[in-house]
Amino acid sequence: MQQVAQQPNPFSTLIMFALIMVPMIIAISRLAKEKGKNVILWTILACIPFVNFFIIPYIVGTPSKTQDEKLNMIIELLNKDNQNNNSTH
């Protein structure tokens, strides 16, 4: 008596794949927008299987463009304040 190996249902495999990929794609596109990156490019890269696993650590580790701009403004204000304090002494 031979046992017949059942093939997995392709539809259920596709559903499982989508359940994993869709949240990753959404997260990467939102992070790209927040970090000031090209959203379309990063979303397309996120759609490529296995590439997205390498993209996630990179995009998470990338500094935010808006936070960098805010920090630069704070540094400029502190430098101006220091210059004003040094010129009065």
C-alpha positions in Angstrom: 0.0 0.0 0.0 1.5 3.3 -1.1 0.9 6.6 0.7 0.2 9.5 -1.5 1.8 12.7 -0.4 -0.7 15.5 -0.4 0.4 18.8 -1.9 -0.4 21.9 0.1 -3.3 24.0 -1.1 -1.7 26.8 -3.2 -4.4 29.2 -2.1 -3.7 28.7 1.6 0.0 29.1 0.9 -0.7 32.4 -0.8 -2.9 33.6 2.1 -0.1 32.8 4.6 2.4 34.5 2.4 0.2 37.6 2.2 -0.4 37.7 5.9 3.3 37.9 6.5 4.2 40.3 3.6 1.4 42.9 3.8 2.2 44.2 7.3 5.9 44.3 6.4 5.2 46.3 3.2 3.0 48.7 5.2 5.6 49.1 8.0 8.4 49.7 5.5 6.5 52.3 3.5 5.5 54.2 6.6 9.0 54.1 8.0 10.4 55.3 4.6 8.0 58.3 4.6 8.9 59.1 8.2 12.6 58.9 7.5 12.4 61.1 4.3 13.2 58.2 1.9 11.8 57.5 -1.5 8.5 55.8 -0.5 7.8 54.2 -3.9 11.2 52.7 -4.1 11.2 51.3 -0.6 7.7 50.0 -1.0 8.7 48.2 -4.2 11.8 46.7 -2.5 9.6 45.6 0.4 7.4 43.6 -2.1 10.4 41.4 -3.0 10.5 38.3 -0.9 13.6 37.9 1.3 14.9 41.3 0.3 12.4 42.8 2.7 14.1 41.0 5.6 17.3 42.9 4.9 15.5 46.2 4.3 13.7 46.2 7.7 16.9 46.6 9.9 18.3 49.2 7.5 15.2 51.4 7.4 14.7 51.1 11.2 18.3 52.1 11.8 18.2 55.0 9.4 17.9 58.4 11.3 14.7 60.3 10.8 15.0 63.3 8.5 12.7 65.5 10.6 14.5 64.7 13.8 17.8 65.5 12.2 16.4 68.9 11.1 15.1 69.6 14.6 18.4 68.7 16.2 20.3 70.9 13.7 18.0 73.8 14.6 18.6 73.3 18.3 22.4 73.2 17.8 22.2 76.4 15.8 20.2 78.1 18.5 22.6 76.9 21.2 25.6 78.1 19.2 23.9 81.6 18.8 23.2 81.7 22.5 26.8 80.8 23.3 28.1 83.5 20.9 25.8 86.1 22.5 26.9 85.1 26.0 30.6 85.2 25.0 30.3 88.6 23.4 28.7 90.2 26.5 31.6 89.0 28.7 
